[in-house]
Amino acid sequence: MGSLSIGPWCTVMAAVLALVSLIANKFSQAIELYSEAIELNGSNAVYWANRAFAHTKLEEYGSAINDATKAIEVDPRYSKGYYRRGVAHLAMGKFKEALKDFQQLKRLCPNDPDASRKLKECEKAVQKIKFEEAISVQDSERRSVADTIDYKCIEVDAQYTGARIEGDAVTLDFVKHMMEDFKKQKCIHKRYAYQIVLQARELLKAMPSLVDVAVPDGHHFTICGDVHGQYYDLLNIFELNGLPSEENPYLFNGDFVDRGSFSVEVILTLFAFKCLYPNAMYLARGNHESRGMNKIYGFEGEVRSKLSDIFVELFAEVFCYLPLAHVINGKVFVVHGGLFSTDGVKLDEIRSIDRFREPPEEGLMCEILWSDPQPQPGRGPSKRGVGLSFGGDVTKRFLEDNSLSLVVRSHEVKDEGYEIDHDGKLITVFSAPNYCDQMGNKGAYIRLTAPELKPDIKTFAAVPHPDVKPMAYANNFMRMFQ
């Protein structure tokens, strides 16, 4: 019997280890190992498709589409290539492209009931999108739903025993009571939910697109990353770091909702603290504070279930008022996604962005919400398929051009809850531990103390939550692929 040569043996070992990593939900490691296997043998469609799967789990949908397409090129009859690409298209909201992939999947597997079911559900989703497009109105023509709501006219039943707002002001006692009710999976009355969201709307609407935050010497400031509807982990942050207050201010850096199935509780809590402490609770827009993402990843369905259809429109409107970036003491630039496709962007340009709209697919606002750092210098295509990737030289020039010292951003799950890149000039912070109940990552937050503003990074583990799965309120079609 002839022995395997070193090349094939190394390829097999890399592929086996990569598969083990996939099973263990170590998706970054799986990508590295499949990359090794592909470098040794790029003609195996399975390696490309499995790496596409790992990219999808890390929400790197652009890279997933590229890998799945390569799997199809290697073997046009490899059904999983079409399946992986279809799933990645779905995750980006590209339902029409996904439909083509599932149609081909059905042709290759005509007797597979699962392929038939997924094709049928995809066809339904495309028809729904077409209907919504037909009846939709442009943002500029859409009437403000907030202007149609008078929460003071809504009566509260005598039988209601939950948290109450007495008068016009949100109080700390109310917020604490509300948080305890949410912890027990109880809802607050719609009157008070309206009051919180409408008052937060007025505060956010009055803020600039880039907010300057002043932290006095000797005082601290906490930055949190994505929370993604993980309410019980949000409570844990407050347990570890204290409730928001004038002496304990916070900035939550976008992606409050979607994925996790307690997004209503998260957003109402954050908005309530914004009403209570306007100058101690700062909120930035993330890429998931948008209609398109909310339709796909569960927030819209959750709002319909827990509140009403009117609240769907109200949240969509208020999300357009969220600021896009913050600067702490003129030194630390905080943004959800990242930096820009061109050099020379100044802070005044960010201040002048017209943010009162759904996010565009290109330009400064898009890049703020979607971009990611890369290890190599320069710029490259986005692994997400939206925005771009930028290197340490881009970060360095942006900081120098604006007399800044540090970029803090979120947007990406990290095993330790954070990651320091670009020679220490850029920090990613992510505050949703064990993301989607499967990633096994830690969460983190950053404390800055003036005047030095040296980052003090705190990590924490996930805490138990009621048995409600992530994406529980997403449509049936999206839940198929979780």
C-alpha positions as CSV (number, residue, x, y, z in Angstrom):
1,M,0.0,0.0,0.0
2,G,1.4,3.4,-1.0
3,S,1.7,6.1,1.7
4,L,0.0,9.4,1.5
5,S,2.3,12.3,0.4
6,I,2.9,15.1,2.9
7,G,0.7,17.5,0.9
8,P,-2.5,15.4,0.9
9,W,-1.9,14.4,4.5
10,C,-1.6,18.0,5.7
11,T,-4.7,18.9,3.7
12,V,-6.7,16.2,5.3
13,M,-5.5,17.1,8.8
14,A,-6.3,20.8,8.3
15,A,-9.8,19.9,7.0
16,V,-10.5,17.5,9.9
17,L,-9.3,20.1,12.5
18,A,-11.4,22.7,10.7
19,L,-14.5,20.5,11.0
20,V,-13.9,19.9,14.7
21,S,-13.7,23.7,15.1
22,L,-17.0,24.2,13.3
23,I,-18.7,21.7,15.5
24,A,-17.2,23.4,18.6
25,N,-18.6,26.8,17.3
26,K,-15.0,28.1,17.0
27,F,-15.7,29.8,13.7
28,S,-12.7,32.1,13.4
29,Q,-10.4,29.1,14.0
30,A,-12.4,27.1,11.4
31,I,-11.8,29.8,8.8
32,E,-8.1,29.7,9.4
33,L,-7.9,25.9,9.1
34,Y,-10.1,25.8,6.0
35,S,-7.9,28.5,4.5
36,E,-4.9,26.2,5.0
37,A,-6.8,23.3,3.5
38,I,-7.9,25.4,0.5
39,E,-4.3,26.7,0.0
40,L,-3.2,23.0,-0.3
41,N,-6.2,21.9,-2.3
42,G,-8.5,24.6,-3.7
43,S,-10.4,22.1,-5.9
44,N,-12.5,20.7,-3.0
45,A,-15.9,22.3,-3.0
46,V,-16.6,21.1,0.5
47,Y,-13.8,23.2,2.0
48,W,-15.1,26.3,0.3
49,A,-18.7,25.6,1.4
50,N,-17.7,24.9,4.9
51,R,-15.6,28.0,5.2
52,A,-18.7,29.9,3.8
53,F,-20.7,28.4,6.7
54,A,-18.1,29.7,9.2
55,H,-18.2,33.2,7.6
56,T,-22.0,33.2,7.9
57,K,-21.9,32.4,11.6
58,L,-19.5,35.4,12.1
59,E,-21.9,37.6,10.0
60,E,-19.3,37.9,7.3
61,Y,-21.9,37.5,4.6
62,G,-19.8,39.0,1.7
63,S,-17.1,36.5,2.4
64,A,-19.6,33.7,2.7
65,I,-21.1,34.5,-0.7
66,N,-17.6,34.6,-2.3
67,D,-16.7,31.2,-0.8
68,A,-20.0,29.6,-1.7
69,T,-19.6,30.9,-5.3
70,K,-16.2,29.4,-5.5
71,A,-17.6,26.0,-4.3
72,I,-20.1,26.2,-7.1
73,E,-17.4,27.1,-9.6
74,V,-15.4,24.0,-8.5
75,D,-18.4,21.7,-8.6
76,P,-21.6,23.2,-10.3
77,R,-23.6,20.2,-9.0
78,Y,-22.6,20.6,-5.4
79,S,-25.9,21.4,-3.7
80,K,-24.5,22.9,-0.5
81,G,-22.7,25.6,-2.4
82,Y,-26.1,27.0,-3.5
83,Y,-27.5,26.4,-0.1
84,R,-24.7,28.3,1.7
85,R,-24.9,31.2,-0.8
86,G,-28.7,31.4,-0.5
87,V,-28.4,31.6,3.2
88,A,-25.8,34.4,3.0
89,H,-28.0,36.3,0.5
90,L,-30.9,35.9,2.9
91,A,-28.9,37.3,5.8
92,M,-28.2,40.4,3.8
93,G,-31.8,40.8,2.9
94,K,-31.2,39.9,-0.8
95,F,-34.2,37.7,-1.1
96,K,-34.4,37.7,-4.9
97,E,-30.8,36.5,-5.2
98,A,-31.5,33.9,-2.5
99,L,-34.5,32.7,-4.4
100,K,-32.3,31.9,-7.5
101,D,-30.0,29.8,-5.3
102,F,-32.8,27.8,-3.7
103,Q,-34.4,27.2,-7.1
104,Q,-31.2,25.7,-8.3
105,L,-30.9,23.7,-5.0
106,K,-34.4,22.3,-5.8
107,R,-33.3,21.3,-9.3
108,L,-30.3,19.5,-8.0
109,C,-32.3,17.8,-5.1
110,P,-35.8,17.4,-6.5
111,N,-36.8,14.8,-4.0
112,D,-35.4,16.5,-0.9
113,P,-38.3,17.7,1.2
114,D,-36.1,20.2,3.1
115,A,-35.0,21.8,-0.1
116,S,-38.6,22.0,-1.2
117,R,-39.7,23.6,2.0
118,K,-36.9,26.2,2.0
119,L,-37.7,27.1,-1.6
120,K,-41.4,27.5,-0.8
121,E,-40.7,29.8,2.2
122,C,-38.2,31.8,0.1
123,E,-40.9,32.3,-2.6
124,K,-43.3,33.6,0.1
125,A,-40.6,36.0,1.4
126,V,-40.0,37.4,-2.1
127,Q,-43.7,37.9,-2.7
128,K,-44.0,39.7,0.6
129,I,-41.1,42.0,-0.2
130,K,-42.6,42.8,-3.6
131,F,-45.9,43.7,-1.9
132,E,-44.2,45.9,0.7
133,E,-42.2,47.6,-2.0
134,A,-45.4,48.3,-4.0
135,I,-47.2,50.0,-1.1
136,S,-44.2,51.7,0.5
137,V,-43.6,55.4,0.5
138,Q,-40.3,57.3,0.4
139,D,-38.8,58.4,3.7
140,S,-39.3,62.0,2.6
141,E,-43.0,61.4,2.1
142,R,-43.6,59.3,5.2
143,R,-45.7,61.1,7.8
144,S,-44.3,61.1,11.3
145,V,-46.2,58.4,13.3
146,A,-45.0,60.2,16.5
147,D,-47.2,63.2,15.6
148,T,-50.3,61.0,15.6
149,I,-49.8,59.6,19.1
150,D,-51.1,61.3,22.3
151,Y,-50.2,58.9,25.1
152,K,-52.0,61.1,27.7
153,C,-55.3,60.0,26.2
154,I,-54.5,56.3,26.8
155,E,-56.2,55.1,30.0
156,V,-54.5,52.7,32.3
157,D,-56.7,49.9,33.7
158,A,-57.2,49.8,37.4
159,Q,-56.1,46.2,37.4
160,Y,-52.7,47.1,36.0
161,T,-50.1,46.4,38.7
162,G,-46.9,47.2,36.8
163,A,-44.6,50.2,36.8
164,R,-46.3,53.6,36.5
165,I,-45.1,57.0,35.5
166,E,-46.9,59.6,37.6
167,G,-47.0,62.8,35.6
168,D,-44.7,63.8,32.7
169,A,-41.3,62.8,34.1
170,V,-39.6,59.4,34.1
171,T,-38.3,58.7,37.6
172,L,-35.6,56.3,38.9
173,D,-38.2,54.5,40.9
174,F,-40.2,53.9,37.8
175,V,-37.2,52.6,35.8
176,K,-36.2,50.2,38.6
177,H,-39.7,48.9,38.9
178,M,-39.9,48.5,35.1
179,M,-36.6,46.6,35.0
180,E,-37.9,44.2,37.7
181,D,-41.1,43.7,35.7
182,F,-39.1,43.0,32.6
183,K,-36.9,40.6,34.5
184,K,-40.0,38.6,35.4
185,Q,-41.1,38.7,31.7
186,K,-43.9,41.2,32.4
187,C,-44.8,44.0,30.1
188,I,-45.3,47.7,31.0
189,H,-48.5,49.4,29.9
190,K,-48.5,50.8,26.4
191,R,-49.1,54.3,27.7
192,Y,-45.8,54.3,29.5
193,A,-44.0,52.6,26.6
194,Y,-45.3,55.4,24.3
195,Q,-44.2,58.0,26.8
196,I,-40.7,56.7,27.0
197,V,-40.2,56.3,23.3
198,L,-41.7,59.7,22.5
199,Q,-39.7,61.6,25.1
200,A,-36.5,59.8,24.0
201,R,-37.3,60.8,20.4
202,E,-37.4,64.5,21.3
203,L,-34.0,64.3,23.1
204,L,-32.3,62.3,20.3
205,K,-33.8,64.5,17.6
206,A,-32.2,67.6,19.1
207,M,-28.7,66.1,19.2
208,P,-26.1,66.5,16.4
209,S,-24.9,63.6,14.2
210,L,-21.6,63.7,16.1
211,V,-21.9,64.3,19.8
212,D,-19.1,65.8,21.9
213,V,-19.0,64.4,25.4
214,A,-17.2,66.1,28.2
215,V,-15.9,64.0,31.1
216,P,-14.6,66.1,34.0
217,D,-11.1,65.3,35.5
218,G,-11.3,62.5,38.0
219,H,-14.6,61.2,36.6
220,H,-15.2,58.0,34.5
221,F,-17.2,57.1,31.5
222,T,-18.3,53.7,30.3
223,I,-18.6,52.5,26.7
224,C,-20.6,49.3,25.9
225,G,-20.8,47.6,22.6
226,D,-23.5,45.5,21.0
227,V,-26.2,44.2,23.4
228,H,-28.5,42.6,20.7
229,G,-31.6,42.1,22.8
230,Q,-29.7,40.2,25.6
231,Y,-31.6,41.9,28.4
232,Y,-30.4,39.7,31.2
233,D,-26.8,40.4,30.2
234,L,-27.6,44.1,30.1
235,L,-28.8,43.8,33.7
236,N,-25.6,42.1,34.6
237,I,-23.6,45.0,33.2
238,F,-25.5,47.3,35.5
239,E,-24.9,44.9,38.4
240,L,-21.2,44.9,37.7
241,N,-20.7,48.5,36.8
242,G,-23.6,50.3,38.5
243,L,-26.8,51.8,37.1
244,P,-26.5,54.8,34.8
245,S,-26.4,58.1,36.7
246,E,-24.9,61.6,36.5
247,E,-21.9,60.2,38.3
248,N,-21.8,57.0,36.2
249,P,-22.5,57.9,32.6
250,Y,-22.7,55.3,29.7
251,L,-22.5,55.2,26.0
252,F,-24.1,52.2,24.3
253,N,-22.6,52.0,20.9
254,G,-25.4,50.6,18.7
255,D,-27.0,47.3,17.9
256,F,-29.3,47.4,20.9
257,V,-31.9,45.1,19.2
258,D,-32.3,42.1,16.9
259,R,-31.0,38.5,17.3
260,G,-31.7,38.3,21.0
261,S,-35.4,37.9,21.9
262,F,-35.6,40.5,24.7
263,S,-34.9,43.5,22.4
264,V,-38.1,45.4,23.5
265,E,-36.9,45.2,27.1
266,V,-33.4,46.4,26.2
267,I,-34.5,49.4,24.1
268,L,-37.2,50.6,26.5
269,T,-34.7,50.4,29.4
270,L,-32.0,52.3,27.5
271,F,-34.6,54.9,26.3
272,A,-35.9,55.2,29.8
273,F,-32.5,56.0,31.2
274,K,-32.0,58.5,28.3
275,C,-35.2,60.3,29.5
276,L,-34.0,60.1,33.1
277,Y,-30.4,61.2,32.6
278,P,-30.2,62.9,29.2
279,N,-26.5,63.9,29.8
280,A,-25.5,60.5,31.3
281,M,-27.0,58.0,28.8
282,Y,-25.6,58.3,25.3
283,L,-26.9,56.1,22.5
284,A,-25.3,55.6,19.0
285,R,-26.9,54.1,16.0
286,G,-25.8,50.7,14.8
287,N,-26.4,48.9,11.6
288,H,-29.3,47.0,13.2
289,E,-31.2,50.2,14.1
290,S,-32.9,50.0,10.7
291,R,-36.1,48.8,9.1
292,G,-34.3,46.3,6.8
293,M,-32.4,44.6,9.7
294,N,-35.4,44.6,12.0
295,K,-37.5,42.8,9.5
296,I,-35.0,40.0,9.1
297,Y,-33.6,39.6,12.6
298,G,-36.5,39.6,14.9
299,F,-37.1,43.0,16.4
300,E,-40.1,43.9,14.2
301,G,-41.8,40.6,15.1
302,E,-41.0,41.0,18.8
303,V,-42.5,44.6,18.8
304,R,-45.6,43.4,17.1
305,S,-46.0,40.6,19.6
306,K,-45.2,42.6,22.8
307,L,-46.5,46.0,21.8
308,S,-48.3,46.8,18.5
309,D,-47.9,47.5,14.8
310,I,-47.8,51.3,15.6
311,F,-44.7,50.8,17.7
312,V,-42.9,49.1,14.7
313,E,-43.3,52.4,12.8
314,L,-42.4,54.5,15.9
315,F,-39.2,52.7,16.6
316,A,-38.2,52.8,12.9
317,E,-38.7,56.6,13.1
318,V,-36.8,57.1,16.4
319,F,-33.9,55.0,15.2
320,C,-33.3,57.5,12.5
321,Y,-32.7,60.2,15.2
322,L,-29.9,58.3,16.9
323,P,-26.5,60.0,16.6
324,L,-23.9,58.4,14.5
325,A,-20.7,59.0,16.5
326,H,-19.3,60.5,19.7
327,V,-16.0,62.1,20.7
328,I,-14.9,61.9,24.3
329,N,-13.0,65.0,25.5
330,G,-11.8,65.7,22.0
331,K,-9.6,62.5,22.2
332,V,-11.6,59.3,21.7
333,F,-13.7,58.7,18.6
334,V,-16.5,56.2,19.2
335,V,-18.5,54.8,16.3
336,H,-20.4,51.6,15.8
337,G,-18.7,50.2,12.6
338,G,-15.6,52.0,11.5
339,L,-13.8,54.4,9.2
340,F,-14.0,55.6,5.7
341,S,-13.2,54.7,2.1
342,T,-11.3,58.0,1.6
343,D,-8.7,59.8,3.6
344,G,-9.2,63.4,4.9
345,V,-12.6,62.9,6.5
346,K,-12.9,65.6,9.2
347,L,-15.2,65.6,12.3
348,D,-17.2,68.5,10.9
349,E,-18.1,66.4,7.9
350,I,-19.6,63.8,10.2
351,R,-21.4,66.5,12.2
352,S,-23.0,67.6,8.9
353,I,-24.4,64.2,7.9
354,D,-28.1,64.1,7.4
355,R,-28.9,61.1,9.5
356,F,-32.6,61.3,9.6
357,R,-33.2,58.5,7.2
358,E,-32.7,54.8,6.6
359,P,-29.1,54.0,6.2
360,P,-27.8,54.3,2.6
361,E,-25.8,51.6,0.9
362,E,-22.7,53.8,0.4
363,G,-21.1,57.0,1.7
364,L,-20.0,58.2,5.1
365,M,-23.1,57.1,7.0
366,C,-23.0,53.6,5.5
367,E,-19.3,53.2,6.4
368,I,-19.8,54.5,9.9
369,L,-22.4,51.7,10.5
370,W,-20.8,48.8,8.6
371,S,-17.0,49.0,8.2
372,D,-14.5,46.8,9.9
373,P,-10.8,46.9,10.6
374,Q,-8.4,44.6,8.8
375,P,-4.8,43.6,9.9
376,Q,-3.1,44.6,6.6
377,P,-2.6,48.2,5.6
378,G,-4.8,50.0,3.1
379,R,-8.4,49.3,2.3
380,G,-10.2,46.2,1.1
381,P,-13.6,44.9,0.3
382,S,-15.9,44.3,3.2
383,K,-16.2,40.7,4.4
384,R,-19.9,41.6,5.2
385,G,-20.6,42.8,1.7
386,V,-21.4,46.3,2.9
387,G,-19.0,49.1,3.8
388,L,-15.3,48.3,3.7
389,S,-12.3,47.0,5.6
390,F,-9.6,49.4,6.6
391,G,-6.0,49.0,7.9
392,G,-3.9,50.5,10.7
393,D,-2.5,53.2,8.4
394,V,-6.1,54.4,7.7
395,T,-6.8,54.6,11.4
396,K,-3.5,56.4,12.0
397,R,-4.2,59.1,9.4
398,F,-7.7,59.6,10.6
399,L,-6.6,60.1,14.1
400,E,-3.8,62.5,13.1
401,D,-6.1,64.5,10.8
402,N,-8.5,65.1,13.6
403,S,-6.1,65.4,16.6
404,L,-7.5,62.2,18.2
405,S,-5.8,59.5,20.1
406,L,-8.1,56.4,19.9
407,V,-10.9,54.8,17.9
408,V,-13.4,52.7,19.8
409,R,-15.9,50.7,17.8
410,S,-18.2,47.6,18.2
411,H,-20.0,45.7,15.5
412,E,-18.0,42.4,15.7
413,V,-18.2,39.5,18.2
414,K,-14.9,38.8,19.8
415,D,-13.9,35.8,21.9
416,E,-12.7,37.9,24.8
417,G,-15.4,40.5,24.4
418,Y,-12.9,43.0,23.0
419,E,-9.9,43.2,20.7
420,I,-7.1,45.8,20.4
421,D,-5.8,46.4,16.9
422,H,-3.8,48.9,14.8
423,D,-0.9,49.3,17.3
424,G,-3.3,50.0,20.1
425,K,-5.1,52.8,18.3
426,L,-8.3,50.9,17.7
427,I,-10.4,48.9,20.2
428,T,-13.4,46.7,19.4
429,V,-15.8,46.2,22.3
430,F,-18.7,43.8,22.2
431,S,-21.2,43.4,25.1
432,A,-23.3,40.4,24.2
433,P,-21.7,37.4,25.8
434,N,-22.4,33.9,24.4
435,Y,-23.9,35.7,21.4
436,C,-27.0,34.1,20.1
437,D,-26.6,31.4,22.8
438,Q,-24.0,29.6,20.8
439,M,-20.7,31.6,20.3
440,G,-19.3,31.1,23.8
441,N,-17.7,34.6,23.8
442,K,-17.2,36.9,26.7
443,G,-18.7,40.3,26.8
444,A,-16.8,43.5,27.7
445,Y,-17.2,47.2,28.4
446,I,-14.6,50.0,28.6
447,R,-14.2,52.5,31.4
448,L,-12.3,55.7,30.6
449,T,-11.2,58.0,33.4
450,A,-10.4,61.7,32.7
451,P,-8.1,63.3,32.0
452,E,-5.9,60.4,30.7
453,L,-8.8,58.4,29.3
454,K,-6.7,55.3,29.4
455,P,-9.0,52.3,28.5
456,D,-9.8,50.0,31.4
457,I,-11.4,47.0,29.8
458,K,-13.7,44.8,31.9
459,T,-14.9,41.4,30.7
460,F,-17.8,39.3,31.9
461,A,-19.6,36.0,31.1
462,A,-23.1,35.4,30.1
463,V,-25.8,34.9,32.7
464,P,-28.9,32.7,32.5
465,H,-32.0,33.9,30.8
466,P,-35.6,32.5,30.4
467,D,-36.0,29.7,27.9
468,V,-36.7,31.9,24.9
469,K,-34.4,31.3,22.0
470,P,-32.6,33.9,19.9
471,M,-34.5,34.9,16.8
472,A,-37.7,33.7,18.4
473,Y,-39.7,36.5,16.8
474,A,-38.1,36.4,13.4
475,N,-40.2,35.0,10.6
476,N,-40.3,31.2,10.1
477,F,-38.1,31.5,7.1
478,M,-35.2,33.1,8.9
479,R,-35.4,30.7,11.8
480,M,-34.9,27.8,9.5
481,F,-31.3,28.8,9.0
482,Q,-30.3,29.4,12.6
